[in-house]
Amino acid sequence: MIPNITQGDRMAGLMMYLAGPGRANEHEEPHLVAGDSALMAWHDDNELNRDAALDIANALERAHQFYKTEVDGGHVFHCSLSLAAEEGQLTDAQWGGIANDFMKDMDFTEDGGKAPARWVAVRHGLSKNGNDHIHVVASMVRDDGTKWNNWKSKYKSQQVARTLEKKYGLVVLDAVRAERGFTPAEQAKAIRQGLPEVERHSLARQVRTCAAASIDEAEFVRRARLEGVLVRPRYAAGRTDVVTGYSVAERPRKGERAVWFGGNSLGRDLALPKLRAEWESTPESAECAVAEWNAAARNRRPVNPGRETLQPSAELWSKYANDVSALREKLATTPYRDHAAWAQAARETSAAFGAWSRRIEPTPGPLADAARELSKSAQLRRYPSRPTVALPSARGATMILLAATSKSDRAAYALMFRQLAQTARAIHDMHKATDDLRRVRGLGVAVTAASKIVEASATAQTITAPPMTIDALREQHPEASEEALRARLIAERSRGGSPLPPVLTKPDAAQLQGTQSRTEETRRQNNPGIER
């Protein structure tokens, strides 16, 4: 169960929205499932209309209006409690029990020895994504005029949610990993602009990809700017030569302002100290990084363009595919409880899928979804100093995919994707072994969809040409042996086509007999003095 808390000052507007049709007419039969005793004495579970919504809003506002108590950020508490779509639906009675326990544990009721605050819980059907949920609305001014303490309320709500998951037999969210959430305003902006995802997710994928593709901090800054991301540093107080953090933003549309996100707010693995732990660090590299940060802050050209501007050699494809293979093989013997090691593998694999998405998806699609699902496995609530198991690095795969062009060898693409898909499968199996069903479902669906989009891309981008045959090769290379010709045929066919393994089928009897006859005839021609 996922709690999502926001704070504001428009009680009537919020209640009208919850009782209304919704942004996409997704609200159905809005009604109360719980509330404080005073409100529930006047309102039952009948479907809410405009007048009822306004009456409830006025009742919730009464303490705030009477005592004139001001609350920084607004006095309206709003929290949605939602289930994953695959968990199904609860009854009104179950949601009512959850809401009562939640507000009790969040200290809104008189059970904590303080004056109660007024609240209600509204249910209005499934979300657009099929999630069963309720909305809890409360006044942050208690009935005696004192304020409800909202210190670390988001963290506390997560702890309360974990307790209620166990009490009500719900799927328990991962206590080890946690993805950064997004606000309703971000979601509303994405819907308004017709975007496939919120800016926070697209920026996180780009930052993770650029970070994995870079060997040092300066290259990271240049790569992010090259990919069109707005970047600015956060300096230590009174300094311009010490960078302690960073923010990024999408380029705003005309007439709009850029919305900036700190690295840590994008993902727990994207804070600058976490990124720096993966890069080379010397006094010289630190000096170069500061120069690039300063250039980004002043919107000037990069100071020392590096390998991000170069086209990698073809030989690197095989090397980096082997690196991914070595990572996958090492994961086979890595303990499932070595969370830091698995997070590292997920972060690098997520970055590679993000680079692939950047290369072939005009707008974020299945590859971007796979990158995001993998990134959820990369974000730990608490990071140990270092993984127990030292893993091979697969960062080179991200670098070469980010720089790939349509002229790159198709067989190299095929090999790279197989290795990445198998690594993602290893992470999937780790979650399966630890009973993390939410991650298992998410990764399974995402990687399958990504495989289909890559296969379709390979088919579309492969030049249509007559298929190579063994007979054609015999004419081209009359001196070659049959074994050499068969090897060359396999190599020629692997240059184009799908990056997924082909479907194996058995030849029918006529095909098999014809092939054997041609082989015997060729053997007799090449060896006239030998008969068997």
C-alpha positions in Angstrom: 0.0 0.0 0.0 1.4 3.3 -1.1 0.7 6.5 0.9 1.1 9.8 -1.0 0.8 13.0 1.2 0.2 16.6 0.0 -0.6 19.8 1.8 -2.6 22.8 0.8 -5.2 25.4 1.8 -8.2 24.7 -0.5 -10.5 22.3 1.4 -13.6 23.0 -0.6 -11.8 22.7 -3.9 -10.3 19.3 -2.9 -13.6 17.9 -1.7 -15.3 19.1 -4.9 -12.7 17.3 -6.9 -13.0 14.0 -5.0 -16.8 14.1 -5.3 -16.6 15.1 -9.0 -16.0 13.2 -12.2 -12.2 13.3 -12.1 -9.8 14.6 -14.7 -10.7 11.7 -17.1 -14.1 10.9 -15.8 -12.6 8.0 -13.8 -14.4 8.8 -10.6 -17.4 6.5 -10.0 -19.9 6.7 -7.0 -17.8 8.8 -4.7 -18.7 8.1 -1.1 -17.3 8.1 2.5 -15.9 4.9 3.9 -14.7 6.4 7.2 -14.3 9.7 9.1 -14.2 11.2 12.6 -17.3 10.5 14.7 -18.8 14.0 14.4 -18.8 13.9 10.6 -19.9 10.3 10.3 -22.9 11.1 12.5 -24.2 13.5 9.8 -23.0 11.7 6.7 -23.4 8.1 5.6 -22.0 6.1 2.7 -24.4 7.5 0.1 -23.0 8.9 -3.1 -21.6 12.3 -2.6 -22.9 15.3 -4.6 -21.8 18.9 -4.8 -23.8 20.0 -1.8 -22.6 17.1 0.4 -19.0 17.8 -0.6 -19.3 21.5 0.4 -21.0 20.6 3.7 -18.1 18.2 4.6 -15.5 20.8 3.6 -17.2 23.4 5.8 -17.2 20.9 8.7 -13.5 20.1 8.2 -12.7 23.9 8.1 -14.5 24.8 11.3 -11.6 24.6 13.7 -9.3 26.5 11.3 -11.9 29.3 10.8 -12.8 29.6 14.4 -9.3 29.7 15.9 -7.6 31.4 12.9 -4.7 29.1 13.3 -2.2 29.4 10.5 -0.2 26.5 9.3 2.9 26.9 7.1 2.2 25.4 3.7 -1.5 25.2 4.2 -3.8 23.5 6.8 -5.3 20.9 4.5 -3.9 17.4 4.8 -4.5 15.1 1.9 -3.2 11.5 1.6 -4.1 8.8 -1.0 -3.7 5.2 0.1 -3.5 3.0 -3.0 -2.9 -0.7 -3.9 -1.2 -2.1 -6.9 -3.6 -3.0 -9.7 -2.7 -6.7 -9.4 -3.7 -6.8 -5.7 -7.4 -6.4 -6.7 -10.0 -4.5 -4.6 -10.9 -4.3 -1.0 -14.4 -3.8 0.4 -15.6 -0.5 1.9 -15.4 -2.1 5.4 -11.8 -3.0 4.8 -10.9 0.4 3.6 -12.8 1.9 6.5 -10.8 -0.1 9.0 -7.5 0.9 7.2 -8.5 4.6 7.2 -9.3 4.5 11.0 -6.1 2.8 11.9 -4.1 5.0 9.6 -5.4 8.2 11.2 -5.0 6.8 14.7 -1.4 5.9 14.1 -0.8 9.3 12.4 -2.0 11.0 15.6 -5.1 12.7 14.2 -7.5 11.1 16.7 -8.0 11.5 20.5 -6.3 8.2 21.1 -2.9 10.0 21.5 -4.2 12.1 24.3 -4.6 15.2 22.3 -7.7 17.0 20.8 -8.9 15.2 17.6 -8.7 16.8 14.2 -11.6 16.4 11.8 -11.2 14.1 8.8 -12.9 11.9 6.2 -11.9 9.1 3.9 -13.4 9.1 0.3 -13.6 6.2 -2.1 -14.5 6.9 -5.7 -13.5 3.8 -7.7 -10.3 2.7 -9.5 -7.7 5.1 -10.8 -7.0 5.2 -14.6 -4.3 2.6 -14.0 -6.7 0.2 -12.2 -5.5 0.9 -8.7 -7.9 0.6 -5.8 -7.5 3.5 -3.5 -9.0 6.0 -1.0 -8.4 9.6 -0.3 -8.0 10.8 3.3 -8.7 14.5 3.9 -8.1 16.2 7.3 -7.7 19.6 8.9 -4.3 20.1 10.4 -5.9 22.3 13.1 -7.2 20.3 16.0 -10.5 21.0 17.7 -8.8 23.0 20.4 -6.9 25.2 18.0 -3.5 23.5 18.2 -1.6 22.3 15.2 -1.1 18.7 14.1 2.6 18.0 14.0 3.6 17.2 10.4 7.3 16.7 11.1 8.5 13.8 9.0 4.9 13.0 8.2 5.8 11.3 4.8 8.3 9.0 6.5 5.8 8.2 9.3 3.1 7.5 6.8 5.3 4.9 5.1 6.0 3.2 8.4 2.3 3.1 9.3 1.5 1.7 5.8 4.0 -1.2 6.4 2.3 -2.0 9.7 -1.2 -2.0 8.1 -0.1 -4.1 5.2 0.8 -6.9 7.6 -2.4 -6.4 9.7 -4.7 -6.6 6.7 -2.9 -9.2 4.7 -1.8 -6.9 1.9 1.3 -7.2 -0.2 4.1 -5.8 1.9 6.2 -3.3 0.1 10.0 -3.8 -0.1 11.6 -2.7 3.2 15.0 -2.6 1.5 14.2 -0.7 -1.7 12.1 2.4 -2.4 11.5 4.5 -5.5 11.1 8.3 -5.3 7.4 9.3 -5.8 6.0 12.2 -7.7 3.4 14.9 -6.8 -0.1 15.2 -8.2 1.0 18.5 -9.7 3.7 16.7 -11.7 1.1 14.1 -12.9 -1.4 16.8 -13.8 1.3 18.6 -15.9 2.2 15.5 -17.8 -1.5 14.8 -18.5 -2.1 18.4 -19.6 0.9 18.4 -22.0 0.2 14.9 -23.3 3.4 13.4 -22.0 3.9 9.7 -21.6 5.5 10.1 -18.1 6.2 12.8 -15.5 9.4 14.9 -15.9 10.9 13.4 -12.7 11.0 9.9 -14.3 12.4 11.1 -17.7 15.1 13.1 -16.0 16.0 10.3 -13.7 16.5 8.0 -16.7 18.6 10.5 -18.5 20.8 11.3 -15.5 21.3 7.6 -14.7 22.3 6.9 -18.3 24.7 9.8 -18.5 26.3 8.9 -15.1 26.8 5.2 -16.1 28.3 6.2 -19.5 30.9 8.5 -17.9 34.2 7.7 -16.4 34.4 10.9 -14.3 32.4 13.8 -13.1 33.4 16.3 -15.8 32.3 13.9 -18.5 28.9 13.4 -16.7 28.2 17.1 -16.8 29.1 17.3 -20.5 27.0 14.3 -21.4 24.0 15.5 -19.5 24.2 18.9 -21.4 24.8 17.1 -24.7 21.6 15.1 -24.1 19.6 18.4 -23.8 19.3 18.4 -20.0 19.6 21.7 -18.1 22.2 21.3 -15.4 23.3 23.6 -12.5 25.6 22.9 -9.6 25.0 23.6 -5.9 28.1 25.1 -4.3 29.3 25.0 -0.8 28.4 28.2 1.1 30.6 31.1 -0.1 32.5 29.0 -2.6 32.4 28.5 -6.4 35.1 25.8 -6.4 33.4 23.2 -4.3 30.3 21.5 -5.6 28.2 19.7 -3.1 25.1 18.8 -5.2 23.3 19.5 -8.5 19.9 20.0 -10.0 18.6 19.2 -13.5 15.6 20.2 -15.5 13.9 19.6 -18.8 14.0 22.4 -21.3 10.7 24.3 -20.7 8.2 25.0 -23.4 7.8 28.5 -24.6 6.2 30.7 -22.0 6.9 28.2 -19.1 9.6 28.1 -16.5 12.0 25.2 -16.0 11.2 22.9 -13.1 14.4 21.8 -11.3 14.9 18.5 -9.5 17.8 17.7 -7.1 19.7 14.5 -7.9 18.5 12.9 -4.6 14.9 13.7 -5.4 15.2 11.9 -8.7 16.5 8.7 -7.2 18.2 7.5 -4.1 21.1 6.3 -6.3 21.5 9.7 -8.1 22.6 11.9 -5.3 26.0 13.4 -6.2 28.0 11.5 -3.4 26.5 8.2 -4.7 27.5 9.1 -8.3 31.0 10.1 -7.3 31.6 6.8 -5.6 31.4 5.2 -9.1 33.8 7.6 -10.9 37.5 8.0 -11.1 38.6 10.6 -8.6 41.9 12.5 -8.7 42.9 16.1 -8.0 43.0 16.7 -11.7 39.6 15.2 -12.4 38.1 17.3 -9.6 39.5 20.5 -11.1 38.1 19.6 -14.5 34.7 18.8 -13.0 34.5 22.2 -11.3 35.3 23.9 -14.6 32.5 22.0 -16.3 30.0 22.8 -13.5 30.9 26.5 -13.8 30.4 26.4 -17.5 27.0 24.8 -17.0 26.0 27.3 -14.4 26.9 30.2 -16.8 25.4 28.4 -19.8 28.7 28.4 -21.6 30.2 25.8 -23.9 31.9 22.8 -22.4 35.5 23.5 -21.3 37.2 20.3 -22.5 35.0 18.1 -24.7 36.0 14.5 -24.3 35.1 11.0 -25.4 31.4 11.8 -25.4 32.0 13.5 -28.8 33.7 10.4 -30.3 32.3 7.4 -32.1 33.5 4.2 -30.3 35.3 1.6 -32.4 33.5 -1.5 -33.5 35.8 -3.8 -31.4 34.3 -2.3 -28.2 30.9 -3.8 -28.9 32.3 -7.3 -28.3 34.3 -6.2 -25.2 31.4 -4.5 -23.5 29.0 -7.3 -24.3 31.5 -9.7 -22.6 31.5 -7.3 -19.6 27.8 -7.6 -19.3 28.1 -11.4 -19.7 30.7 -11.4 -16.9 28.4 -9.4 -14.7 25.5 -11.9 -15.3 27.8 -14.9 -14.5 28.9 -13.2 -11.3 25.3 -12.6 -10.3 24.7 -16.3 -10.4 26.9 -16.8 -7.3 26.0 -13.5 -5.6 23.9 -13.9 -2.4 20.4 -12.5 -2.7 20.9 -10.6 0.6 23.9 -8.6 -0.8 21.5 -5.7 -1.6 24.3 -3.3 -2.6 25.7 -5.7 -5.2 22.3 -6.3 -6.7 21.5 -2.6 -6.7 24.7 -1.9 -8.6 23.8 -4.5 -11.2 20.3 -3.1 -11.5 21.6 0.5 -11.8 24.0 -0.3 -14.6 21.4 -2.5 -16.5 18.8 0.2 -16.1 21.2 2.7 -17.6 21.9 0.5 -20.6 18.2 0.1 -21.3 17.8 3.9 -20.9 20.5 4.4 -23.5 18.8 1.9 -25.8 15.5 3.8 -25.4 17.3 7.0 -26.2 18.6 5.4 -29.4 15.4 3.9 -30.9 12.3 5.2 -29.1 11.1 8.6 -30.4 9.0 8.9 -27.2 9.5 6.9 -24.0 8.2 3.4 -24.6 8.8 -0.2 -23.5 12.6 0.2 -23.2 12.1 3.3 -21.0 9.6 1.3 -18.9 12.2 -1.5 -18.5 14.8 1.0 -17.5 12.5 2.4 -14.8 11.5 -1.0 -13.5 15.2 -1.9 -13.1 15.9 1.5 -11.5 13.5 0.5 -8.7 15.8 -2.4 -7.8 18.7 0.1 -7.8 17.4 2.4 -5.1 18.0 1.2 -1.5 16.6 2.8 1.6 20.0 2.5 3.2 23.3 2.0 1.3 26.1 0.0 3.0 29.7 1.3 2.5 30.3 -1.2 -0.3 28.9 -4.4 -1.8 30.0 -7.6 -0.1 30.7 -9.1 -3.6 32.8 -7.2 -6.1 31.0 -7.2 -9.5 32.3 -6.7 -13.0 31.2 -3.3 -14.4 28.7 -3.2 -17.3 28.9 0.6 -17.6 30.7 0.4 -21.0 27.4 -1.0 -22.5 25.7 2.2 -21.7 28.4 4.3 -23.2 28.5 2.5 -26.5 24.7 2.3 -26.8 24.4 6.0 -26.1 26.9 6.6 -29.0 25.4 3.9 -31.3 24.4 4.8 -34.8 22.3 3.1 -37.5 25.6 2.0 -39.1 26.6 -0.1 -36.1 26.8 -3.9 -36.7 23.5 -5.7 -36.3 25.1 -8.8 -34.9 26.8 -6.6 -32.2 23.3 -5.2 -31.3 22.0 -8.7 -31.0 24.7 -10.0 -28.7 24.5 -6.9 -26.5 20.7 -7.2 -26.1 20.9 -10.9 -25.3 23.4 -10.2 -22.5 21.3 -7.3 -21.1 18.1 -9.2 -21.2 19.7 -12.2 -19.4 21.1 -9.8 -16.7 17.6 -8.3 -16.3 16.3 -11.9 -15.9 18.9 -12.6 -13.2 17.6 -9.5 -11.3 14.0 -10.8 -11.9 15.0 -14.2 -10.4 16.6 -12.5 -7.4 13.3 -10.8 -6.6 11.4 -14.0 -7.2 13.7 -15.8 -4.7 13.1 -13.1 -2.1 9.3 -13.2 -2.7 9.2 -9.6 -3.9 6.2 -10.3 -6.2 5.6 -6.6 -7.1 9.1 -6.4 -8.6 8.8 -9.8 -10.3 5.6 -8.8 -12.1 6.9 -5.4 -13.1 10.2 -6.7 -14.5 8.6 -9.6 -16.2 6.2 -7.5 -18.2 8.7 -4.7 -18.9 11.5 -6.8 -20.2 9.1 -8.9 -22.4 7.7 -5.7 -23.9 11.2 -4.3 -24.4 12.2 -7.4 -26.2 9.4 -7.0 -28.7 10.2 -3.4 -29.4 13.9 -4.2 -30.0 13.0 -7.0 -32.3 10.6 -4.8 -34.3 13.3 -2.1 -34.5 15.8 -4.6 -35.8 13.5 -5.9 -38.4 12.6 -2.4 -39.6 16.2 -1.2 -39.7 17.6 -4.2 -41.4 18.1 -3.7 -45.2 16.0 -6.1 -47.1 18.1 -8.3 -49.3 17.9 -11.8 -50.7 18.8 -14.3 -48.0 22.3 -15.8 -48.3 22.3 -19.5 -49.3 24.9 -22.2 -49.2 24.8 -22.5 -53.0 25.6 -18.8 -53.4 28.5 -19.2 -51.1 29.8 -22.2 -53.1 29.9 -20.0 -56.2 31.7 -17.2 -54.4 34.2 -19.4 -52.6 34.7 -22.5 -54.8 37.9 -23.5 -52.9 36.3 -23.5 -49.4 35.4 -26.7 -47.6 31.8 -27.5 -46.6 32.5 -26.8 -42.9 34.0 -23.4 -43.7 31.0 -22.6 -46.0 28.5 -23.4 -43.2 30.4 -21.3 -40.7 30.4 -18.4 -43.2 26.7 -18.9 -43.8 26.0 -18.5 -40.1 28.1 -15.4 -39.9 26.4 -13.8 -42.9 23.0 -14.4 -41.6 23.8 -13.0 -38.2 24.7 -9.6 -39.6 21.1 -8.6 -40.0 17.8 -9.6 -38.5 16.4 -9.8 -35.0 18.6 -9.3 -31.9 16.7 -12.1 -30.3 17.5 -15.7 -30.7 15.8 -17.3 -33.7 13.0 -19.8 -33.3 14.4 -23.2 -33.8 12.4 -25.6 -36.1 13.0 -29.0 -37.3 13.2 -29.4 -41.2 10.7 -31.7 -42.7 11.8 -35.0 -44.3 11.8 -33.6 -47.9 14.0 -30.7 -46.9 16.4 -32.9 -44.9 16.7 -35.5 -47.8 17.4 -32.7 -50.3 20.1 -31.2 -48.2 21.8 -34.5 -47.6 21.7 -35.3 -51.3 23.4 -32.0 -52.2 26.0 -32.5 -49.5 26.9 -36.0 -50.8 27.0 -34.8 -54.4 29.4 -32.0 -53.4 31.6 -34.3 -51.4 32.0 -36.7 -54.4 32.9 -33.8 -56.7 35.5 -32.4 -54.3 36.9 -35.9 -53.5 36.6 -38.0 -56.7 39.0 -40.8 -55.6 37.2 -41.6 -52.3 33.9 -43.4 -52.0 32.2 -44.5 -48.9 
